Amino acid sequence: MEKPTLVVEGKRLDGRAFDQLRPIKMKAHVINAADGSAYVEWGDNKVLVGVYGPKECLPRHMANPYKAIVKCRYSMAPFSVLEERIRTGPSRRSTELSMVIRQVFEHTMFLEAYPETEIDIFIDILQAGGGTRCAGITAASIALADAGIPMRDLICAVSAGKIDGQIAVDLSKDEDNYGEADVPVAIAPRNKDILLFQMDGLLTRDEIEHMLDLAYSASSVINRMQVDALKEAYSGERTEAVLPL
Amino acid sequence: MVNIVVPGELVSEKPIQMPYAFVENGKTYAAVISLLDDRGGLIPLQGPYDPAPEDLVVGVISDIKSSGYSVDIHSPTPAFLSSKDTRDRFNVGDTVMAPVKSVDEIKHVTLGGGRALGGGHLIFVPAVKIPRVIGKKNSMVDMIEKAAGCKICVGRNGYIWLGKGGNVTLAMKVIEKIIREAHVPGLTDRIDKMLKVI
């Protein structure tokens, strides 16, 4: 397919400005059986996250007597993309994403509080529209907070990159596929720590600095939404059932 | 208005060592989603059971070992009840009530002196809500016991055992209401009113 024009009259394909995010909706505590859960709609992305644990670590030989281990599974639903259906099960891509997302949260949680246990994070992409790993990390962070697991911060992630020579934040699928560079960044909003930084494409040092500025200001917006989603789920009555055994 | 804090949110400008919070660069931040009370303390809204010595817990025997029993107390790490510490003999699936004797450095729990709870119903509620089910000096449990007419054993870990006889449905309904409205002030009065209407 021919490369589409990504910037028309100073606006992007979907009419956004370069520093503008797609519409985002977040909801915490959506699965009753999970210890923590979240659902995020981010542009065309639809992401559901369930968190289980801390619980007994299985297989036992993987348990660490000093801290909890984190298991993360990122997976895309077969029906999540427009093109050819994705085969179910792990792929090279999803294995890598599971690993980088796991590492983001290993540096965020107080794992020493739960020795010899495991914490499971299941990230399911129901619909993909570019930037699923960022939406996944953002949702997983809400789900972990909802599970009551001690953390240093609510991590949020956003992608940034270069499209038709312009630096822009929150790339959509087409901008990601046909743009010059795509950089997903995960940020701890409190102390501006960067927990994930991947780069697909080429950028100069100045461009990266500009891009990071955009990502930082976007992250504060996303963080506020995460906080609001959590506070909304916990204020007022909760529909938690008492589970008969 | 109750003040909910999320992980990473500033709790105090001063460094204060307290549960569910952490200190960084001389300031205190929340580590767990919780309520900030008037005195600046944190009441967690969610989270697993954190075992502490002398807690009274309710559990289910999950395995029989050569020297005792494995007990499921719904904590992230297992609990063990030595046969030396109890005169009773248990089978897998029996419900027991026992105090926590010790918790070691990897949070494995040893129970002391288990007592069997025969028959009845076992329900599970989030462990962080248990203080509200118990109430001040057992006031809430006593109130439910009196109204429903059944024996109730509340474990700190979140398991609640409801004895045979009496109005178990009512007790479960009241507990469900407590869990739902645990963080809304004036709970005892509302429960009192609810039980009087019935």
HADDOCK unambig.tbl for C-alpha pairs under 7 A between the chains (distance, minus, plus):
assign (segid A and resid 54 and name CA) (segid B and resid 76 and name CA) 5.47 0.50 0.50
assign (segid A and resid 55 and name CA) (segid B and resid 76 and name CA) 4.31 0.50 0.50
assign (segid A and resid 55 and name CA) (segid B and resid 77 and name CA) 6.88 0.50 0.50
assign (segid A and resid 56 and name CA) (segid B and resid 76 and name CA) 5.69 0.50 0.50
assign (segid A and resid 56 and name CA) (segid B and resid 77 and name CA) 5.94 0.50 0.50
assign (segid A and resid 65 and name CA) (segid B and resid 106 and name CA) 6.54 0.50 0.50
assign (segid A and resid 115 and name CA) (segid B and resid 106 and name CA) 5.47 0.50 0.50
assign (segid A and resid 117 and name CA) (segid B and resid 76 and name CA) 6.47 0.50 0.50
assign (segid A and resid 117 and name CA) (segid B and resid 77 and name CA) 6.96 0.50 0.50
assign (segid A and resid 145 and name CA) (segid B and resid 7 and name CA) 6.78 0.50 0.50
assign (segid A and resid 145 and name CA) (segid B and resid 32 and name CA) 6.65 0.50 0.50
assign (segid A and resid 145 and name CA) (segid B and resid 33 and name CA) 6.20 0.50 0.50
assign (segid A and resid 146 and name CA) (segid B and resid 46 and name CA) 6.88 0.50 0.50
assign (segid A and resid 147 and name CA) (segid B and resid 46 and name CA) 6.14 0.50 0.50
assign (segid A and resid 147 and name CA) (segid B and resid 47 and name CA) 5.82 0.50 0.50
assign (segid A and resid 148 and name CA) (segid B and resid 32 and name CA) 5.51 0.50 0.50
assign (segid A and resid 148 and name CA) (segid B and resid 33 and name CA) 6.10 0.50 0.50
assign (segid A and resid 148 and name CA) (segid B and resid 46 and name CA) 4.52 0.50 0.50
assign (segid A and resid 148 and name CA) (segid B and resid 47 and name CA) 3.96 0.50 0.50
assign (segid A and resid 149 and name CA) (segid B and resid 32 and name CA) 6.25 0.50 0.50
assign (segid A and resid 149 and name CA) (segid B and resid 47 and name CA) 6.15 0.50 0.50
assign (segid A and resid 150 and name CA) (segid B and resid 31 and name CA) 4.70 0.50 0.50
assign (segid A and resid 150 and name CA) (segid B and resid 32 and name CA) 4.84 0.50 0.50
assign (segid A and resid 151 and name CA) (segid B and resid 7 and name CA) 5.77 0.50 0.50
assign (segid A and resid 151 and name CA) (segid B and resid 31 and name CA) 5.02 0.50 0.50
assign (segid A and resid 151 and name CA) (segid B and resid 32 and name CA) 6.59 0.50 0.50
assign (segid A and resid 152 and name CA) (segid B and resid 7 and name CA) 6.16 0.50 0.50
assign (segid A and resid 152 and name CA) (segid B and resid 8 and name CA) 5.29 0.50 0.50
assign (segid A and resid 152 and name CA) (segid B and resid 31 and name CA) 5.84 0.50 0.50
assign (segid A and resid 153 and name CA) (segid B and resid 7 and name CA) 5.19 0.50 0.50
assign (segid A and resid 153 and name CA) (segid B and resid 8 and name CA) 4.09 0.50 0.50
assign (segid A and resid 154 and name CA) (segid B and resid 7 and name CA) 6.09 0.50 0.50
assign (segid A and resid 154 and name CA) (segid B and resid 8 and name CA) 6.46 0.50 0.50
assign (segid A and resid 190 and name CA) (segid B and resid 8 and name CA) 6.79 0.50 0.50
assign (segid A and resid 227 and name CA) (segid B and resid 6 and name CA) 6.80 0.50 0.50
assign (segid A and resid 231 and name CA) (segid B and resid 4 and name CA) 6.51 0.50 0.50
assign (segid A and resid 237 and name CA) (segid B and resid 180 and name CA) 5.63 0.50 0.50
assign (segid A and resid 237 and name CA) (segid B and resid 181 and name CA) 5.75 0.50 0.50
assign (segid A and resid 238 and name CA) (segid B and resid 180 and name CA) 5.10 0.50 0.50
assign (segid A and resid 239 and name CA) (segid B and resid 180 and name CA) 6.34 0.50 0.50
assign (segid A and resid 240 and name CA) (segid B and resid 180 and name CA) 6.35 0.50 0.50
assign (segid A and resid 241 and name CA) (segid B and resid 176 and name CA) 6.77 0.50 0.50
assign (segid A and resid 242 and name CA) (segid B and resid 123 and name CA) 6.81 0.50 0.50
assign (segid A and resid 242 and name CA) (segid B and resid 124 and name CA) 6.22 0.50 0.50
assign (segid A and resid 242 and name CA) (segid B and resid 125 and name CA) 5.69 0.50 0.50
assign (segid A and resid 242 and name CA) (segid B and resid 176 and name CA) 5.77 0.50 0.50
assign (segid A and resid 243 and name CA) (segid B and resid 123 and name CA) 5.94 0.50 0.50
assign (segid A and resid 243 and name CA) (segid B and resid 124 and name CA) 5.57 0.50 0.50
assign (segid A and resid 243 and name CA) (segid B and resid 125 and name CA) 6.98 0.50 0.50
assign (segid A and resid 244 and name CA) (segid B and resid 122 and name CA) 6.67 0.50 0.50
assign (segid A and resid 244 and name CA) (segid B and resid 123 and name CA) 4.74 0.50 0.50
assign (segid A and resid 244 and name CA) (segid B and resid 124 and name CA) 6.63 0.50 0.50
assign (segid A and resid 245 and name CA) (segid B and resid 122 and name CA) 6.24 0.50 0.50
assign (segid A and resid 245 and name CA) (segid B and resid 123 and name CA) 5.83 0.50 0.50
